[in-house]
Structure formats: C-alpha cells, structure tokens
Amino acid sequence: MKNILHRTLLLITSLVSTTSLLVSCSSADDAQQFLSKLDREAEARKQEILSTPTILDREKLYYISAEGNDQNDGLTPETAILSLEHLNSLDLQPGDGVMFRRGDLWRGQLKAKRGVTYSAYGKGEKPRIYGSPYDAAKVGKWVETETRNVYMYDGELPNDIGTLVFNHGQAHAFKVMMIHEEDGSTLHIETREPFASYRDLKRDLEFYHDYRGEKRIYLCSTEGNPAERFSSIELLTKGHIVLAASGATFDNLCIKYGGSHGIGSGTTKDLTVTNCELGWIGGSIQSESAFGRNHPTRYGNAVEIYGGCENFMVSHCYIYQIYDAAVTHQHQGDVQEPLIMRNVIYSNNLIEDCVYSVEYFLGREDTIQTHQMEEILIANNIMRRAGYGWGKQRPDKETPAHIKSWSHHTNNATNFVVANNIFDRSTHDLLNIAAAKSESMPTLANNTYIQHRGASAGSWGSEGVVYTFDDTVAKSLKELFGEKSGKIIFVEE
C-alpha cells in the first residue's frame, strides 16, 4: 500500500506542475446540466459499489449464515455458524477469512480479530450488519401516553438512541435534547421552547429518550400508532457496529443503523475497508457536558481511527446519512509520545448527505507539537451535499464541510494530496482546510468545486481566513493550494 500511495503522490504532483488552467462554469444552465450529469455519474458509482463481487483468497475460511448453527465448525457453507456472538468467540488467526452470506441480516456488534478479512459469499445483496437491536415496528409495542399524539415504546432501551429511521430511510426522527439554563430551567434544543419531559413533545416525529430514568423512547406521531404508520423502525443504538483491529479487512458488507461509529478503532495499523455500504450512523450522546456546553454533545462516524494509524484505506465504498464524518483519522493529540498518521488513502468512494465527508485532525495548539501526518491521499471521490442529511438537526449549524480539518488544530503534514475529487455543495463550508503552518497544507489538483454563489468556500490556510465562493475563489485555490487544473461550478440561488 505504501508503494502505491507513493507512486500516486508522484503522479499527481507531476500533474500539478504541468497544468495551468482552472476552468469556471458560471451560467445557471451549464451548472444545471453539470449537476444532472453528476446525478447519473453518482448513481452509476453507487450501483457499481453495491454489486461488487467478492474476490478473496484465504487459506482458511469460516462461513456464517442466517440458516447456520453455532454447533457447526463453520468451515464450509453447509456447516455455517449462525450468530455474531459465536463468531466473536472464535479463535481466528491472522490470514483467516470470514464469509457472511449475501442477503442475510445480523443484529449486534462484530468484534474483529487481528489480521482477519471479513467479506461475503453467495449471490444477492451485501450481507447486512445492523446496530439496531430489532425492527421496532415488528418487535414490541407502541403505547399511547396521556399526552396527545405521543407514544411510548414499551421496551427497555438503556443505551442512548441517536435517531429512529422509518421505512429504510423514507423518514427519520428528530432527537430532542435539553438545554440546561443557569436558573435550572430546561429548553428544547432546537426551538428554545420550555422542555422538561416527553409531555412537551409537539411536532411530528420528534422523540425523547429517557435512557437514564425509565429507559424508554417517546415519539410524537401525529398520524397514529408508529407501528401501524411505518413498516419498519430501526433504532440507532449507542455503540460501534464493528470494532476494528490491526490488519483487519472489511469487504462487501452493509453496515447500518448504529448510534456511534460504523467501523471504529483506536490506534491501528493496516486497516482496509473496501466495497462496503455504510449508512444511517451516529447521533447518540457522546457527553452530557463536553466543551463546557449546557447541552449534550452527539457523535458518530462511518469509519473512524482515533489515534495513530499506518496503512489505512477506505476505497470504493458508498457512505451516506452520517451524523458526523463519513471517514476520519483523528486525535486531540493529548498524549506525550509522538502521534503519527501515515499512509492514509480515501479513494473512489461515493459520499452523500454526511455532515463531513472527510474529517482529520491530530492536535490542538496546546498539545505536543511532534505529531505528524505523512503520505495522505484523498482522490477520485464523489462527495455530495455536506450538511444536507439528517445531521442537520445538530445544534451547531456552522460546521458542515466536505473536508473538515478544524482550524484550531496544528495538523502537521507532509505529502498530503487532494486530487480528482468532486465536492458538490455544502450548507456551510465547501472545504475547511487549515493548519498552523503553511507547509502543512495539502496540495489540491484537478478537483471540481460546486457551491452556491456567495456561500462559504471555507476556512483555509494557516491563518484560517474565511473565503467566499465567488469570482475570486479560483485565484485563492491556486495561491493557497496550488490548484491549477480544477473546475468551478457556481450554483445560482
């Protein structure tokens, strides 16, 4: 992987040095034609990812299916095991492979083993692993409360729920949290109206989760009992759906409906995620009072390494509707030893309706300064509509961006290239790319930038200056990032 990244960096650096044209497309008709073409291109990539075959050569394979039996040895499709719990207990060795049967569904958590590949066999849709413990339209009951239009789910849910997803994404719920005022009163996180309990729910599909007290969910449904209104209700339950491990590979899996991270890990080496679908992830409460806030803070990324990493790749994946970031390598940097993030590739992905498409940071100004990112490549991705998804319900509205570096972090970096990507609109910054030192800024090459005219292009550079997406943006991209070969598309209001 290191050699591939090094050769790609050299090729793109050569492209930057030999091209000198940045194309602008400013007419409304041209922009609309481009977006229509992009719709078709994104759909084609989505279908390609969803239909990717499995190509896996491992000496020892274990099989798991919905018709399996945990008394089996799992070494053939005919003797497949059944449950994630039993799979997690197996003494898998580096070099082994685990094959999930296509079309089947598991609920719970997958705990990966070091050096093991997890993929798919058979025909049909990618095997599904859901963090949601059950379909709440079919399991349990929704009971009317004394409050008009408010229903209680009559099942104990002690782990915080990020949101509820109805009919596989046709609709989703709004999570009501409380703002705690100094006088002891509490307010609705969005409307600032008085809010003290489920009895104050008023708007359709708002919900309140009393996960510390009665451990019940309360949902306002103005169109009747939720179980009768919807054919499926998935619960984004707090907890990572997949716990990653060094050397693990995840290929051709569908990972959905979790309240924390889809695939999460601390410091990890040689982690690969390919040909996967990840959607509807995040939103559970990370902390009740982080950053001195008077309200809870939510979180949740599709694929995250929190800590040092080496040889980390996410490629050819379809990632959508994530509360925070689609992909991220990050750390606050509050460790004494040097923190290194080396050989990171995000390539050929389709990312839609996440608050951040790519997020990275490795240290605050007040932490040790020897942390470093090296050989980072973000290439050939289609990234669309940052901040347009269900994460727009977050209280901090001025955060979305396709690339999010958090300007207050040091982000020391070398050989950092962002090339051949499409950045299609954001509700806030198109790109947030900043570092304490100008030499740590990435090189941008041959990207396409699409944003509403007059909206935010982003916070850029070592000074964190905010740029507007207007007729000056091409010059700014060239001066700050060396972008000479890109395309700018203005979307008129």
Beta strands, then each sheet from edge to edge (+ up, - down):
strand 1: 23-25
strand 2: 61-64
strand 3: 97-101
strand 4: 105-107
strand 5: 110-111
strand 6: 117-121
strand 7: 128-130
strand 8: 142-144
strand 9: 150-153
strand 10: 161-166
strand 11: 171-172
strand 12: 174-175
strand 13: 178-180
strand 14: 186-188
strand 15: 206-210
strand 16: 216-220
strand 17: 233-237
strand 18: 242-243
strand 19: 249-251
strand 20: 254-258
strand 21: 263-265
strand 22: 268-274
strand 23: 277-281
strand 24: 284-287
strand 25: 297-299
strand 26: 303-306
strand 27: 309-315
strand 28: 318-322
strand 29: 325-330
strand 30: 340-347
strand 31: 350-352
strand 32: 356-361
strand 33: 372-379
strand 34: 382-386
strand 35: 401-404
strand 36: 413-419
strand 37: 422-426
strand 38: 431-432
strand 39: 443-445
strand 40: 448-452
strand 41: 456-460
strand 42: 465-468
strand 43: 487-491
sheet 1: 1+ 43+ 40+ 37+ 34+ 31+ 28+ 23+ 20+ 7+ 4+
sheet 2: 2+ 3+ 6+ 19+ 22+ 27+ 30+ 33+ 36+ 39+
sheet 3: 5+ 18+ 21+ 26+ 29+ 32+ 35+ 38+
sheet 4: 8+ 9- 16+ 15- 12-
sheet 5: 11+ 10- 17+
sheet 6: 13+ 14-
sheet 7: 24+ 25-
sheet 8: 41+ 42-
end
